[in-house]
Amino acid sequence: MDNIDILAIDDDPVVHKIIRKALEAEGYQVRTESDGEAGLKAAIERPPHVVLLDVEMPRMDGYQVCQELHARPEFRFIPIVFLSAHSSLEERMVGYQKGADDSMLKPFQAEELRARLAVL
């Protein structure tokens, strides 16, 4: 998984640690941002291979970030995965309507995250 750049946008530093622990040991490069606005800026400045995105964040929520990224041609083939505590079908459908490729429920298992990234 060398040189696969993952951008995780989540306002919880514990989630950052969990993602790093799950992915860096497998050779992924992980960058993190703590709010939607900073995450959007980081993604545009240096597009990652995959975006992991929380829904509820300060300054700009995950749905807005996803919609902004999905509207940009350079992000057409970059997978966006929501990692969220929102578990209802309706909430997941909003994410898909905004352009997400997948959705995982928090808390998540490291093995499942790695498996989904491998598929993407």
Salt bridges, closest charged atoms under 4 A:
ASP5 OD2 - ARG31 NH2 2.86
ASP5 OD1 - ARG46 NH2 3.63
ASP10 OD2 - LYS106 NZ 2.79
GLU24 OE2 - ARG20 NH1 2.84
ASP35 OD2 - ARG59 NH1 3.43
GLU37 OE2 - ARG59 NH2 2.41
GLU45 OE2 - LYS41 NZ 3.91
ASP54 OD1 - LYS106 NZ 3.34
GLU56 OE2 - HIS86 NE2 2.68
GLU74 OE2 - ARG72 NE 2.99
GLU91 OE2 - HIS86 ND1 2.71
ASP102 OD1 - ARG116 NH1 2.87
GLU111 OE2 - ARG114 NH2 3.98
GLU112 OE2 - ARG116 NH2 2.57
